[in-house]
Amino acid sequence: MSVRLVIQEVTYTVISAYAPHAGLGEAEKRHFWESLDEVVRMCPLDHRLLIGGDLNGHIGVDVAGYAGVHGGFGYEVRNEEGLYILDFVITHDLVVANSFFKKTNAQLSNFHSGGHSTQIDYLLILKGDLRTCGDCKVLTELTCSSQHILLVMDLVLQRRVTKRVTPIQPKIMWKKLNGDKAETFKTAVIERVDAEVDMASHDDVDQMWNCLASTIREVAKESLGVTVGTSRGHRSDRESWWLSDEVQSKVALKQLRFGELITCRERTPTDRTRAEERYKEAKREAKKVVARAKEKAYEDLYRKVESKEGANDIYRIAKARERRRRDLDNIKFIKN
C-alpha cells in the first residue's frame, strides 16, 4: 500500500509492506521483492520516501558488507531473508532506521511468539534523510496485535524557507581594462564611433551622447565581458578574482561527475559505487586546485599591497569594509 502526503510543501511517499514469511517458497519471496522494487521506482525523485512494515527477516547485529545502510544496532543473527532486506536497501539508496539508534533488546525486538522475541518489523528511509530522523524505537507498552509491538520513528519536518531571488543587471567587468585589452578596447571604440558618425548625423546633443555611450557599453561588453549571477547568499555579481582556467576546468569536471552520480541511481550497485568514487576524486582535485589558486592570488595581493602602488588598494579595501558596517547601504547625496 502506498500513500502520498504533502507536509509543508514537501511530498512524502509512505509505503506499507508485508513480506512472505520464512516458510514460503523462493518464487513467492522473489515476487514480493520485485513488486516492491517496482513500487519504489515509481516514486518521483523529488519525493521523500518512507517504507515500513513486517519484512519477515533478521538483519542481525553484524554490519559486515553493509556499512552505511546498517547502523550496527541490530538484533540476533542475520538470516537469508535479512539479506533480501539489506540488498534491497542498498539498491534504492535507503537505510534501516531501526539499526542507527542504540537501544535495549526490549526496545529492538518487535515480534513475540511462543515466548521468543525477534525483530522482523523495519522502517526504511532514504540515506540523505537520515539526519531528519530523531529517534526510532519500539514502544513496549503498546501492541499492534497479539504478537507485533508498535515501532515508531520521530522525523523532524523543517519548513523550507524560500528566499526571494532578485535578478541583478549584468555589470561590465571594467577591472579588466588594462594592458592589451585596453588598447583593443580603445581601437574598437574608435572604429565603431567613426562608423556611427559616417552612417548618420546627429543634430541633437543628447541623441549624440546616447549613441556614443551605447557604443562604448557595447564594445566593453564584447571585449571585457559581463558578470552573471543572482543576489542570493552572497554577492555573486562579483567575479572570483582568483579563478583561473585550471580551476574552472576542475570545477566543471566535478559538476559533470556529480551529474553522473545522480543519474546512476537506477543502475547496479557496482556502477553506482564507481560513479561515487569518480565524483569523490573529482571533488578532491577541485578542492586542491581552488586552494592553490587562492593561496597564489593572496600572495600576489599581499606583495602588491606592500608596494607603493598598493596604497590605493589598501584604502579601497578599508573603505569597502567600512561601507559594509553601515546600517544603510548605498547612501547617495545630491548637491544642489
C-alpha positions, 0 to 999 in steps of 0.5 A, spaced: 500 500 500 502 506 498 500 513 500 502 520 498 502 526 503 504 533 502 507 536 509 509 543 508 510 543 501 514 537 501 511 530 498 512 524 502 511 517 499 509 512 505 509 505 503 506 499 507 509 492 506 508 485 508 513 480 506 512 472 505 514 469 511 520 464 512 516 458 510 514 460 503 517 458 497 523 462 493 518 464 487 513 467 492 519 471 496 522 473 489 515 476 487 514 480 493 521 483 492 520 485 485 513 488 486 516 492 491 522 494 487 517 496 482 513 500 487 519 504 489 521 506 482 515 509 481 516 514 486 518 521 483 525 523 485 523 529 488 519 525 493 521 523 500 520 516 501 518 512 507 517 504 507 515 500 513 512 494 515 513 486 517 519 484 512 519 477 515 527 477 516 533 478 521 538 483 519 542 481 525 547 485 529 553 484 524 554 490 519 559 486 515 558 488 507 553 493 509 556 499 512 552 505 511 545 502 510 546 498 517 547 502 523 550 496 527 544 496 532 541 490 530 538 484 533 540 476 533 543 473 527 542 475 520 538 470 516 537 469 508 531 473 508 535 479 512 539 479 506 533 480 501 532 486 506 539 489 506 540 488 498 534 491 497 536 497 501 542 498 498 539 498 491 534 504 492 539 508 496 535 507 503 537 505 510 534 501 516 532 506 521 531 501 526 539 499 526 542 507 527 539 508 534 542 504 540 537 501 544 535 495 549 533 488 546 526 490 549 526 496 545 529 492 538 525 486 538 518 487 535 515 480 534 513 475 540 511 468 539 511 462 543 515 466 548 521 468 543 522 475 541 525 477 534 525 483 530 522 482 523 518 489 523 523 495 519 522 502 517 526 504 511 528 511 509 532 514 504 540 515 506 540 523 505 534 523 510 537 520 515 539 526 519 531 528 519 530 522 523 530 523 531 529 517 534 526 510 532 524 505 537 519 500 539 514 502 544 513 496 549 507 498 552 503 498 546 501 492 541 499 492 534 496 485 535 497 479 539 504 478 537 507 485 533 509 491 538 508 498 535 515 501 532 515 508 531 520 513 528 520 521 530 522 525 523 523 532 524 519 536 518 523 543 517 519 548 513 523 550 507 524 557 507 524 560 500 528 566 499 526 571 494 531 571 488 532 578 485 535 578 478 541 583 478 543 587 471 549 584 468 555 589 470 561 590 465 567 587 468 571 594 467 577 591 472 579 588 466 581 594 462 588 594 462 594 592 458 592 589 451 585 589 452 585 596 453 588 598 447 583 593 443 578 596 447 580 603 445 581 601 437 574 598 437 571 604 440 574 608 435 572 604 429 565 603 431 564 611 433 567 613 426 562 608 423 556 611 427 558 618 425 559 616 417 552 612 417 548 618 420 548 625 423 546 627 429 543 634 430 541 633 437 546 633 443 543 628 447 541 623 441 549 624 440 551 622 447 546 616 447 549 613 441 556 614 443 555 611 450 551 605 447 557 604 443 562 604 448 557 599 453 557 595 447 564 594 445 566 593 453 561 588 453 564 584 447 571 585 449 571 585 457 565 581 458 559 581 463 558 578 470 552 573 471 549 571 477 543 572 482 543 576 489 542 570 493 547 568 499 552 572 497 554 577 492 555 573 486 555 579 481 562 579 483 567 575 479 572 570 483 578 574 482 582 568 483 579 563 478 583 561 473 582 556 467 585 550 471 580 551 476 574 552 472 576 546 468 576 542 475 570 545 477 566 543 471 569 536 471 566 535 478 559 538 476 559 533 470 561 527 475 556 529 480 551 529 474 553 522 473 552 520 480 545 522 480 543 519 474 546 512 476 541 511 481 537 506 477 543 502 475 547 496 479 550 497 485 557 496 482 556 502 477 553 506 482 559 505 487 564 507 481 560 513 479 561 515 487 568 514 487 569 518 480 565 524 483 569 523 490 576 524 486 573 529 482 571 533 488 578 532 491 582 535 485 577 541 485 578 542 492 586 542 491 586 546 485 581 552 488 586 552 494 592 553 490 589 558 486 587 562 492 593 561 496 597 564 489 592 570 488 593 572 496 600 572 495 600 576 489 595 581 493 599 581 499 606 583 495 602 588 491 599 591 497 606 592 500 608 596 494 607 603 493 602 602 488 598 598 493 596 604 497 590 605 493 588 598 494 589 598 501 584 604 502 579 601 497 579 595 501 578 599 508 573 603 505 569 597 502 569 594 509 567 600 512 561 601 507 559 594 509 558 596 517 553 601 515 546 600 517 544 603 510 547 601 504 548 605 498 547 612 501 547 617 495 547 625 496 545 630 491 548 637 491 544 642 489 
